[in-house]
Amino acid sequence: MDSVELMVFDMDGTLVRSGEDLIAAVSHTLKTLGLPALASETIRGFIGDGVEILVSRALGPHSGECLEQAMEVFSAHYTEHLLDHTTLYPDVLTVLDHFTDKRKVILTNKTQRYAVKIAEGLGIASRFLEIVGGGYAPYAKPDPRLLHLVMEKWGAAPARTVMIGDGVNDILLARRAGALSCAFLGGLTQRDILLSLAPDRTCEALTELKNLFV
């Protein structure tokens, strides 16, 4: 088991299942702008780098001409519907309770206000020291300066910090910042892609964290 003093969690695909509401907001945006619809799985594959990149990817060749308008439509819809179907992954509360005495932070590329609203709505915000979302700092995952900022703020050494997430950006962020990486294989990213990055630790379910870190 690895001894850690700071546990940093990704949000989408790790702590919360938010794909359905994100897909619905993107689909609504495309329909409102009169653009061709996309399959749900196609949109799901665009998730992970923040909502602006998500929307830009969905717009495809139309991104340059209507991204600003699309973001307005997306934001209005998602703000009102981000908790329609979004739920916690199994074992989240159990795991957070197990690590009550550990310093914990949410670190996500999801826009700050969305991340806070979801964490508060699902009753987990108070279990973290802070929620670091898109716009919080001038950096985004996998820029190591973002994790360095968090580690410095909470006085944690890189070697005793673990980044837990289901995305490529989470593994790369940890590696570049000198922290431990733990890939959650039950999230949005295909497991073989995550395993190819050789993360320090892996878990099929979040409850396995209790046997990996102390």
Secondary structure, 3 states (H helix, E strand, C coil): CECCCEEEECCECCCEECHHHHHHHHHHHHHHCCCCCCCHHHHHCCCCCCHHHHHHHHHHHHHHHHHHHHHHHHHHHHHHHCCCCCEECCCHHHHHHHCCCCEEEEEEEEEHHHHHHHHHHCCCHHHCCEEEEECCCCCCCCCHHHHHHHHHHCCCCHHHEEEEECCHHHHHHHHHHCCEEEEECCCCCCHHHHHCCCCCEEECCHHHHHHCEC
